[in-house]
């Protein structure tokens, strides 16, 4: 069977055979995103944990997510994407229940630290396992568009549902009740994955005619794939910029803004007002993710990420400090800043296409490196906040340093050697 025959039929850039996987991603990531707008605030104000100590919880979560992200693509290639997704979602459900029962309910900081940290292993197996599956089923010249759909479903779940429902529940029903609801959404994603998401028939046939490698051969391949980044200059640079691209999404938006926006020397909003503002980062993204994917396939992936992404997002990050400071209590000004941030950060969509194109013969390994970058983005995005707080730079230092890191990444894009649509060849 030829490689072209193995590719799925595409509709507006989405592999049709994986439609239910996109739905499962939206539902599962909704559950995973429930705590993002208020957990940092809850830990600090309700549990009385200092901001720097509270940020350690998110740092350990980011570390475990980074490790799991690194392994997920190679594991999906070796053991099957659906199997890895099912393991990930079941692990998430069990660990979230433990996080609630032993951490949130008795308000035990150490149990929250342990179980929330362990939960970080779960979601990358599910999300990035599916990410690899999409890369495998998509023609190269439509990768950015297909990846755009993934991030759109991620945004609908993690952002719109994950931020929207807590906005209505936290104030009336409390943080604890709201966090329990996450299990319902994650379980719905699990059910769709198990019962509706099918391995494409051609892949089943392909497997039947392929000699299965021994466990030793599999482990050798896994080790080789996981060390590929050390043998490729372009993949190493791409890993650095992949890590930086979501620093503000995880560090600023999740760890800093819930407290900064509700502080007297910050935005001077109530928690409920901040939750309303935070919702506006996501409604634009399902459309802009797909749009940026289509645009990137036509004008060049790196050019788009350099200017709209790194320069744009660096500027947006700095504005997230200055707008609430200059216009405290002005909801409309802060919403405008959020919308600008949303528009710029979604322009990184082609990142998921760059890695497999840098190592087309080892796509599973390339996707794992891309996933590692996503995990490092979460870990370093959170951990760097703790470091900046520790050395005494405070909130102002976080926004400025993160903005400068985005500008640095824009320069690094000039050093990646890559053939890309819109520049080296045209879309078909």
N, C-alpha and C positions, 0 to 999 in steps of 0.2 A: 504494500500500500504506500503510495506516495505521500510526502509530507503535506502537499496541497489538498489531497483527498481527506486527510485527517482533520483538517480545519473545519470548524463549525460554520454553518450558514449565519451570516451577520445581518442584523436589521438595525439601521441607524447606529452602527458601531458596536452593538451588543450581540454576543454569541447566543443564538436562540436556544441551543441545547442546555444552557446554564441559567435560563430565566429564573427558575425556582431558587437557585443559589443566590441570586441578587435579592430576592424577596427575603430569604433567610438571613442574609447579612443585615438588611434593614431592621428586622425584628430583633435579632440578637444584639446588635450594637445599640438599639434603643435601651435594652436592659443594662448593658455595660455603661451607658452614658448617664444614667439617672443621677449619679452623685456629683457630677462635674460642677454644677453651678452653686452647690451649697455645702459639700462635705468639708472643705477647708474652713469655711465659716463656722460650721457646726463643731468641728474639733477645737477651734480656737475659742469660740464664745461659749459653747455649751459645756465642753469638757475642761475649759480653762487651760489648754495646752498652748505654750508659747509658739509664735509663728515659725521660728527656726526649727523647733522640735517637731512641730506638726508637718513641716515640709519634708522631714525625713521619711514620713509615711509614704508620701508620693514618690520620693527618691527610690526607696526600696521597691516600690511597685514598678517604677520605670526600669530598674535594673533587671528584675525578673522578666519583664516584658521584652527587654532587649535580648536577653539570652534565648528566650522562647522564639522570638522573631527570627533570630539568626538560624535556628534549627528548623523552622517550620517549612521553608521552601524545599530544602534537601529531604526532609522527612516526607513531605507530600510527594516528591518525585520518586522516592524509594519505596514507600509503603502505601501510597495511594492518597490522593487529596481528600476524598470523602472520609476515609478512615481517620485521618488526622483531624478533620473538622469535627467529627463526632466525639473524638477523645477530648478535644478542646472545649466543646460546649458542655459536655457532662462534667468535666473538671470544674468549669466555671460555676455551674449550678451548685455543686457540692461545696465549693470554697466560699461562694457568696453566702450560702446558708450558714456556714460556720462563722464567717465574718459578722453576720447579723446576730446570731444566737449567743456567741461567746464574746463579741467585741462591742457592737452597738447597743444591744439590749442592756447589758450590765455596765456600759460605758467604761470598758476596760481598754486603756490605751495600748497595752502590750499585745492583747489579743487582736485589736484592730491592726496594729503594726504587722503581726505575723500573718494573719489570714488575708488581709488586703494585699500584702506583699506576695503571698503565694498565688493569689488570684491573678496576678500579673502574668503568670505562666500560661494561663488558659486562653485568653482572647486572641493572642497572635496565632495559635495553632488553628483556630477556626477561621479567622479573617484572612491571614496570609496563606493558609492552605487553599482557600478559595481563590486568592489572588494568583497563586501559581497555576491553578486550574485554568483560569481565564487566559493567562499568558500562553499556556500550552495550546489552547483551542483557537487563538486569534491570529490571523495573518499579520505579518510584521508591519505592513504599512497602515494598519488600523489599530495598532496597539494602544496609542494614546487615547483614542476614542473609547475603546473597550475599558481601559483603566479609568477613564472619566466616569463611566457608568458605575464602576465599583465604588468610587469615592462619592458619587451622588447617593447611592444606597446607604453608604456609611453615614453620610451627612443627614439623610432623612431620619435614620435611626438614632445615631449618637447625638446629633445636633437638634433637629426639629422636635422629635418625640422625646429624646432624652433630656432636653432642656425645657420643652413646652409643658409636659405633664407635671414635673416638679413645681413649676411656677404656680399651678392651680392647687397642688396638694400640700406642699410644705407648710404654707401659712395656716391652712385650715386643719390639716390632719397630722402635721408634724413630720420631722425628718425620718424618724424610725419607720412609720407607716409607709412613707414614700419609697424608702429603700427596699422594703419587702416586696413592693410591686414589681421591682426589676426582675424577679424570678419568673413572673408570668410571661414577660416579653422574651426573655432568654429561652424559656421552655418552648414557646411557640416557634422560635427560630430552630431549636433542636428538632422539633417534630417535623418541620418542613424538610430539613436536611436529611433526616433518616428516611422519611416515607415518600418524598416527592423528587428529591434531587437524584437523578440517575446518571451513572457513568455512561457516556456516549457509546453506542453499540460498536463503532469501529475500534474504539480503544479496547473493548472486551475481546474482540477478535484478534487484535494485535497482541494482546497479552497471551492468548491461548497458543499463539505460534512463536512465542518467545521463551527461550530457556531461562528459567528463574535463577538468578545468581545465588550463591551460598551466602550464609550470614556473614562469613569472613569477608567475602567480596563486597557485600553491601557496606559493611563497616569501613572497609578500605576506601570505597567510593565516597562515603560520607565525609571521611577525614580529608580526602583530596578536595572535595567540593568546598568544604568549610574554610580551607586555607587558600582558596583561589585568589582572594583579595590581596594576599601578600605577593602574588606573582604577576599582578596586572596593575600598572601605574594608573591607567584610566579608571579602573574600578575603585582603586584606593581614593582617588580624588572625588569620584562620584559618591563614594561612601561618606566622605566628609560633608559635601554639600547636601546630601540626603539627610544627614543628621541635623544640620543647621536649619533646614527649611521649615520644620515644625516646632522649633524651640519656643516660639511665642505661644503657639497653640496649647502646648502642654505646660510650660513654665509660667507665662504671664496670665493666660486666660484662666487656668485652673487653680494655680497656687496663689498668685499675687492679686488679681483683680477682685475676687470676692471680698477680700479684706480692704484693699485700697479704695474701692468704689464706695464702701460703706463707712470709711473713716472720716473723721472731722477734718483731717488735713489732706483728704483725697477728694472723691466725688461727692461726698456728703449725701449719699442716697441711703434709703432703707434697703434691707435685704430683698424685700419684695420688688422694689424698683430696680435693683441691680439684676434680679432674675429676668425681669421684663427686658432690660437692655441687652442682656446676654443672649436672649432668644434670637435677636436680630442678626447675629453673626451667621445663622444657618439657613433661613428661608431662601436666600439668594444662591446658596451653594449647589443645590441639585441641578440648577440650570447652568451656573457658571462652570461647574466641573465638566459637564458634557461639552459646553461651548469652548472652554479652553483646550479640551482634548482635540476637538475638531480643528480649532485654529492652529494648535501646535503641530498637527499633522500636515499643515499647509505652509506655515511660515518658518518652521524649524523649532525643535524642542528647546534647545539651549538658549536661543535668542529670546524666546518667550519667558523662560524661567529667569534669565539674567535680569531683564528689565522690569517686566510686570511682576515677577516673583520676588527676587532678592532685593532689588532696589525699592520696589513698591512696598513689600512687606516690612522691610527695615524702616521705611518712613512711616508706615501705618503703626508699627509698634511704638515708635517714639511719640506719635500723636495720641496714642492711648493713654499716655501720661499727661501730655500738655492740655488736651481738650477738657478732661474732667477737672484739671487744676485751674484752668483759666475760666471755665464755665461750670463751677460747682452747682450741683442740683439741677442742671439743665439736661433733662432726659433726651431731648431731640438732638443736641450737640453730640452727646455720647453715642447715641444710636447711629448718627452719621459716621462717626469714627469707626464703629463696629462694622458698618456696611463696607467701608473702604478696606478695612482689614480682611473681611470675607472675600472681597473681589480679588485682592492680591494673593492671598494664601492659596486660593484654588488654582492659580495659574501654574502651580507646581505639578499638576496632573501628569505631564509627560515624563516625570521622574520614573514612574513605573515602567515606561517603555524603554528608557535609556539603558538600564542594566542588562536586560536580556539581549539587547542589540550589541552591547559591548562584549558579550560572550555567548554568541548564538549557538555554539555547540554544547554549552553547559548551562542551559537556561534555568534549571532547577537551582544550581549553585548561584547564578547571577541574581535570581529572585531572592534567595536567602540573604545575599549581601545587601540587597535593597531593603529587605525586611529588617536586617540588623541595623541599618541606618535609621529605619523608623523606630525601632526599639531604643537605640541610642538617643534619638531625638527626644523621646519621652523621659528616659533616665537622666540625660545631661540637662535637658530643659528644666527638669525639676531640681536636680542636684545643684546646678549652677545658682539657682535662687538661694539655696541654703548657704553656699559659699559667699555670695554677695552680701547676704544679711550678716554672716559671721564676721566679715572684714569691715562691716560698718557702713557700706555704701547705701543701704536702704532701698526703698522702692525706686527712687530716681535712678540709682545705679543699675537696677535691673533693666529698666526700659532702655536706657542709653546703651548699655553694653550689648544687650540683645540686638538693638538696631544696628550697631556697628558690626556685629558678627554677620548679619545678613549682607551688609555691603561688602565684607570680606569674601563671602561666598560668591557674590556676583563676579568678583575678579577671578576666582578659581575656575569658573565655567569656561574661561578662555583657554584653559590648559587641557581640556578633555577632547580627545580625538574621536570623532564619531560621525559616521555617515547617517544622515537623517532626512526624512521626507521634507519637502518644501525647499530644500537647499541642494542636496546631492541627487535626489530623484523625486519624481512627481507621484502623487496619489493615483491609483488606478480606479 
